[in-house]
Amino acid sequence: MIRFEDDGGLQKNLVPPQALWAIAVLLALVVALAFIGRTTGLGVTTFDATEREGVFPVAERFISFGAEDLAGGGDVPVMDAETGEILVVLEPGQGGFLRGAIRPLSRERRIRNADPADPYRLTRWSDGRLTLHDPVSDLRLDLAAYGATNAASFAALLPQGQSLDPAVSGSQDPDA
């Protein structure tokens, strides 16, 4: 309890006890609702490019990174996981966003004891959005959320002229 003593020796409560109880109840309610949302999915909203009607992949590439420690000062080759072709080599001080975007995904792989060399799926959708999906952790990054310049650094890794037709693939979700 916060108290204030004036010159007359009287004590006044700066925060009424009812307010403290109300704050405690509110915090307990927030924690309980967050727990319910996380465990049941009830009330949780998500945004996923694969769930939008009429949106389909127009280009994709599986990419992998040649170094497990993307925060280190060494060169990091970015490769086409299917052909092994080196798309770009990130020298020290280069590729800040590429390294930064992959860092939390690779941390999730370390937590799961997964192979850091497993490929990531980079997809351009028919509405122009780019997503980076980690099939190991099932995490997706909507790269447009990081700005056009940062998204362009990933867009440069996509093959030019590739077109994916959902009628041929039979699905609008390449991650299914």
HURA-V771357 format. One record per residue. N is the residue number from 1. RES is the residue in one letter. SS is DSSP state (@ for helix, = for strand, . for the rest). BURIAL is I if it has 9 or more other C-alpha atoms within 8 Angstrom, else O. D_LAST is the distance of its C-alpha to the last C-alpha in Angstrom with 2 decimals. Layout:
n->N res->RES ss->SS burial->BURIAL d_last->D_LAST
n->N res->RES ss->SS burial->BURIAL d_last->D_LAST
//
This chain:
n->1 res->M ss->. burial->O d_last->55.66
n->2 res->I ss->. burial->O d_last->56.76
n->3 res->R ss->= burial->O d_last->60.50
n->4 res->F ss->= burial->O d_last->63.02
n->5 res->E ss->= burial->I d_last->66.71
n->6 res->D ss->. burial->O d_last->69.19
n->7 res->D ss->. burial->O d_last->72.80
n->8 res->G ss->. burial->O d_last->74.03
n->9 res->G ss->. burial->O d_last->71.97
n->10 res->L ss->. burial->O d_last->69.73
n->11 res->Q ss->= burial->O d_last->66.05
n->12 res->K ss->= burial->O d_last->63.57
n->13 res->N ss->= burial->I d_last->59.87
n->14 res->L ss->. burial->O d_last->57.79
n->15 res->V ss->. burial->O d_last->54.62
n->16 res->P ss->. burial->O d_last->55.29
n->17 res->P ss->@ burial->O d_last->53.93
n->18 res->Q ss->@ burial->O d_last->52.14
n->19 res->A ss->@ burial->O d_last->50.08
n->20 res->L ss->@ burial->I d_last->49.07
n->21 res->W ss->@ burial->O d_last->48.04
n->22 res->A ss->@ burial->O d_last->46.03
n->23 res->I ss->@ burial->O d_last->44.18
n->24 res->A ss->@ burial->O d_last->43.49
n->25 res->V ss->@ burial->O d_last->42.18
n->26 res->L ss->@ burial->O d_last->39.95
n->27 res->L ss->@ burial->O d_last->38.46
n->28 res->A ss->@ burial->O d_last->37.89
n->29 res->L ss->@ burial->O d_last->36.17
n->30 res->V ss->@ burial->O d_last->33.83
n->31 res->V ss->@ burial->O d_last->32.92
n->32 res->A ss->@ burial->O d_last->32.40
n->33 res->L ss->@ burial->O d_last->30.16
n->34 res->A ss->@ burial->O d_last->28.05
n->35 res->F ss->@ burial->O d_last->27.74
n->36 res->I ss->@ burial->I d_last->26.80
n->37 res->G ss->@ burial->I d_last->24.14
n->38 res->R ss->@ burial->I d_last->22.59
n->39 res->T ss->@ burial->O d_last->22.76
n->40 res->T ss->@ burial->O d_last->21.84
n->41 res->G ss->. burial->O d_last->19.90
n->42 res->L ss->. burial->O d_last->22.71
n->43 res->G ss->. burial->O d_last->23.81
n->44 res->V ss->. burial->O d_last->21.19
n->45 res->T ss->. burial->O d_last->19.85
n->46 res->T ss->. burial->O d_last->17.08
n->47 res->F ss->. burial->O d_last->16.40
n->48 res->D ss->. burial->O d_last->13.03
n->49 res->A ss->@ burial->I d_last->12.97
n->50 res->T ss->@ burial->O d_last->9.58
n->51 res->E ss->@ burial->O d_last->11.41
n->52 res->R ss->. burial->O d_last->14.50
n->53 res->E ss->. burial->O d_last->15.56
n->54 res->G ss->. burial->O d_last->16.42
n->55 res->V ss->. burial->I d_last->14.73
n->56 res->F ss->. burial->I d_last->12.76
n->57 res->P ss->= burial->I d_last->12.56
n->58 res->V ss->= burial->I d_last->15.96
n->59 res->A ss->= burial->I d_last->16.11
n->60 res->E ss->= burial->I d_last->14.29
n->61 res->R ss->= burial->I d_last->15.64
n->62 res->F ss->= burial->I d_last->15.00
n->63 res->I ss->= burial->I d_last->18.08
n->64 res->S ss->= burial->I d_last->19.95
n->65 res->F ss->= burial->I d_last->23.21
n->66 res->G ss->. burial->I d_last->26.21
n->67 res->A ss->. burial->O d_last->27.74
n->68 res->E ss->. burial->O d_last->26.73
n->69 res->D ss->. burial->O d_last->29.28
n->70 res->L ss->. burial->I d_last->28.36
n->71 res->A ss->. burial->O d_last->31.20
n->72 res->G ss->. burial->O d_last->33.77
n->73 res->G ss->. burial->O d_last->36.19
n->74 res->G ss->. burial->O d_last->35.12
n->75 res->D ss->. burial->O d_last->33.34
n->76 res->V ss->= burial->I d_last->29.54
n->77 res->P ss->= burial->I d_last->28.07
n->78 res->V ss->= burial->I d_last->24.71
n->79 res->M ss->= burial->I d_last->23.29
n->80 res->D ss->= burial->I d_last->20.80
n->81 res->A ss->. burial->I d_last->18.93
n->82 res->E ss->. burial->O d_last->18.62
n->83 res->T ss->. burial->O d_last->22.28
n->84 res->G ss->. burial->O d_last->23.99
n->85 res->E ss->. burial->O d_last->25.71
n->86 res->I ss->= burial->I d_last->27.06
n->87 res->L ss->= burial->I d_last->26.16
n->88 res->V ss->= burial->O d_last->28.47
n->89 res->V ss->= burial->I d_last->30.55
n->90 res->L ss->= burial->I d_last->30.94
n->91 res->E ss->. burial->I d_last->34.56
n->92 res->P ss->. burial->O d_last->36.04
n->93 res->G ss->. burial->O d_last->36.18
n->94 res->Q ss->. burial->O d_last->33.53
n->95 res->G ss->. burial->O d_last->29.90
n->96 res->G ss->@ burial->O d_last->30.45
n->97 res->F ss->@ burial->O d_last->27.40
n->98 res->L ss->@ burial->I d_last->25.13
n->99 res->R ss->@ burial->I d_last->26.57
n->100 res->G ss->@ burial->O d_last->26.51
n->101 res->A ss->@ burial->O d_last->22.85
n->102 res->I ss->@ burial->I d_last->21.77
n->103 res->R ss->@ burial->I d_last->24.40
n->104 res->P ss->@ burial->O d_last->22.78
n->105 res->L ss->@ burial->I d_last->19.44
n->106 res->S ss->@ burial->I d_last->21.51
n->107 res->R ss->@ burial->O d_last->23.51
n->108 res->E ss->@ burial->I d_last->20.51
n->109 res->R ss->@ burial->I d_last->19.89
n->110 res->R ss->@ burial->I d_last->23.60
n->111 res->I ss->@ burial->O d_last->23.51
n->112 res->R ss->. burial->O d_last->20.87
n->113 res->N ss->. burial->O d_last->22.90
n->114 res->A ss->. burial->O d_last->20.00
n->115 res->D ss->. burial->O d_last->20.79
n->116 res->P ss->. burial->O d_last->21.45
n->117 res->A ss->. burial->O d_last->21.02
n->118 res->D ss->. burial->O d_last->17.28
n->119 res->P ss->. burial->I d_last->15.80
n->120 res->Y ss->= burial->I d_last->14.38
n->121 res->R ss->= burial->I d_last->12.16
n->122 res->L ss->= burial->I d_last->14.53
n->123 res->T ss->= burial->I d_last->13.54
n->124 res->R ss->= burial->I d_last->16.12
n->125 res->W ss->= burial->I d_last->15.22
n->126 res->S ss->. burial->I d_last->17.54
n->127 res->D ss->. burial->O d_last->19.39
n->128 res->G ss->. burial->O d_last->20.37
n->129 res->R ss->. burial->I d_last->18.51
n->130 res->L ss->= burial->I d_last->17.27
n->131 res->T ss->= burial->I d_last->14.72
n->132 res->L ss->= burial->I d_last->14.62
n->133 res->H ss->= burial->I d_last->11.72
n->134 res->D ss->= burial->I d_last->12.67
n->135 res->P ss->. burial->I d_last->10.05
n->136 res->V ss->. burial->O d_last->13.09
n->137 res->S ss->. burial->I d_last->14.02
n->138 res->D ss->. burial->O d_last->10.87
n->139 res->L ss->= burial->O d_last->13.46
n->140 res->R ss->= burial->O d_last->13.28
n->141 res->L ss->= burial->O d_last->16.53
n->142 res->D ss->= burial->I d_last->17.42
n->143 res->L ss->@ burial->I d_last->20.04
n->144 res->A ss->@ burial->I d_last->22.09
n->145 res->A ss->@ burial->O d_last->23.21
n->146 res->Y ss->@ burial->O d_last->25.25
n->147 res->G ss->. burial->O d_last->27.17
n->148 res->A ss->@ burial->O d_last->27.29
n->149 res->T ss->@ burial->O d_last->29.12
n->150 res->N ss->@ burial->I d_last->26.71
n->151 res->A ss->@ burial->I d_last->23.65
n->152 res->A ss->@ burial->O d_last->25.64
n->153 res->S ss->@ burial->I d_last->25.91
n->154 res->F ss->@ burial->I d_last->22.17
n->155 res->A ss->@ burial->I d_last->22.22
n->156 res->A ss->. burial->O d_last->24.87
n->157 res->L ss->. burial->O d_last->22.48
n->158 res->L ss->. burial->I d_last->20.34
n->159 res->P ss->. burial->I d_last->21.57
n->160 res->Q ss->. burial->O d_last->23.98
n->161 res->G ss->. burial->O d_last->23.78
n->162 res->Q ss->. burial->O d_last->20.21
n->163 res->S ss->. burial->O d_last->18.62
n->164 res->L ss->. burial->I d_last->15.20
n->165 res->D ss->. burial->I d_last->15.56
n->166 res->P ss->@ burial->I d_last->12.80
n->167 res->A ss->@ burial->O d_last->15.05
n->168 res->V ss->@ burial->O d_last->14.90
n->169 res->S ss->@ burial->O d_last->11.18
n->170 res->G ss->. burial->O d_last->10.88
n->171 res->S ss->. burial->O d_last->8.11
n->172 res->Q ss->. burial->I d_last->8.82
n->173 res->D ss->. burial->I d_last->5.60
n->174 res->P ss->. burial->O d_last->5.55
n->175 res->D ss->. burial->O d_last->3.81
n->176 res->A ss->. burial->O d_last->0.00
//
